[in-house]
């Protein structure tokens, strides 16, 4: 049982570190508004729980849905995070000025 918790921690720290690197890399990216299409808490069989934030930039016809995976150690935390966002809610996302198809969502940008 202890090995399973160590696996969750390992997955969390790796995913969270990679997310931090993307956060720092994107600090100078442009900001755009997006609309949340859904936000789900995911509890995988292997790895750490996460909240998946699905969003669309622009009109619903010409846009593609993007998804950001936010890792957590506890599944209750992932569920509470997912409940913070509702379908249709307007949020800010970061857009790579060199490649407009690359976007990132961070809760830090929302206030």
C-alpha positions in Angstrom: 0.0 0.0 0.0 2.9 2.4 0.8 4.3 1.8 -2.7 1.1 3.1 -4.3 1.3 6.4 -2.3 4.9 6.8 -3.4 3.8 6.4 -7.0 1.1 9.1 -6.6 3.7 11.4 -5.1 6.2 10.7 -7.9 3.7 11.3 -10.6 2.5 14.5 -8.9 6.0 16.0 -8.5 6.9 15.2 -12.1 3.7 16.5 -13.6 3.7 19.6 -11.3 7.4 20.3 -12.2 6.7 20.1 -15.9 3.7 22.4 -15.4 5.8 24.9 -13.5 8.4 24.9 -16.3 5.6 25.7 -18.8 4.3 28.4 -16.5 7.7 30.1 -16.4 8.2 29.7 -20.1 4.9 31.3 -20.9 5.1 34.4 -18.6 5.5 36.7 -21.6 2.8 35.1 -23.8 -0.2 37.0 -24.8 -3.5 36.6 -22.8 -6.8 35.8 -24.5 -10.3 35.0 -23.2 -11.6 31.5 -23.4 -14.8 29.8 -22.4 -14.9 26.7 -20.2 -16.6 23.8 -21.9 -16.2 21.4 -18.9 -14.0 20.7 -16.0 -13.7 17.1 -14.6 -11.8 15.5 -11.8 -10.0 12.4 -13.0 -8.9 9.6 -10.7 -6.7 7.3 -12.8 -5.9 3.7 -11.8 -2.2 4.6 -12.0 -0.6 8.0 -11.1 -2.0 11.0 -9.4 -5.5 12.5 -9.5 -6.0 15.6 -11.7 -8.5 18.1 -12.8 -8.9 18.4 -16.5 -10.0 21.9 -17.7 -11.5 21.9 -21.2 -11.8 25.3 -22.8 -12.4 27.0 -26.2 -10.9 30.2 -27.5 -13.0 32.3 -29.9 -16.3 31.3 -31.5 -17.6 27.8 -31.0 -17.6 27.1 -34.8 -14.0 28.0 -35.6 -12.4 27.0 -32.4 -10.8 23.8 -31.2 -11.3 22.5 -27.7 -8.1 22.5 -25.6 -7.5 20.7 -22.3 -5.2 21.5 -19.4 -4.4 18.7 -16.9 -3.8 20.0 -13.3 -2.2 17.4 -11.0 -3.1 16.9 -7.3 -2.0 14.6 -4.6 -5.5 14.0 -3.2 -8.6 13.3 -5.3 -10.7 15.5 -3.0 -8.5 18.5 -3.9 -8.9 17.7 -7.7 -12.7 17.5 -7.2 -12.9 20.9 -5.4 -10.7 22.5 -8.1 -12.9 21.2 -10.9 -16.0 22.5 -9.1 -14.5 26.1 -9.2 -15.1 26.2 -13.0 -18.4 25.8 -14.7 -19.4 25.4 -18.4 -19.7 28.8 -20.1 -17.5 30.6 -17.6 -15.0 33.1 -19.2 -11.4 32.6 -18.3 -8.0 33.9 -19.4 -5.5 31.6 -21.1 -2.0 32.2 -22.3 -1.4 32.1 -26.1 2.1 31.6 -27.6 2.7 34.6 -29.9 4.8 32.5 -32.3 2.3 29.7 -32.5 -1.3 30.8 -31.8 -2.4 27.1 -31.6 -0.4 26.6 -28.4 -2.4 27.7 -25.3 -2.0 27.2 -21.6 -4.5 27.6 -18.7 -3.4 28.6 -15.2 -5.6 29.4 -12.3 -3.1 32.1 -11.3 -4.2 34.2 -14.4 -7.8 34.2 -13.4 -7.9 37.2 -11.0 
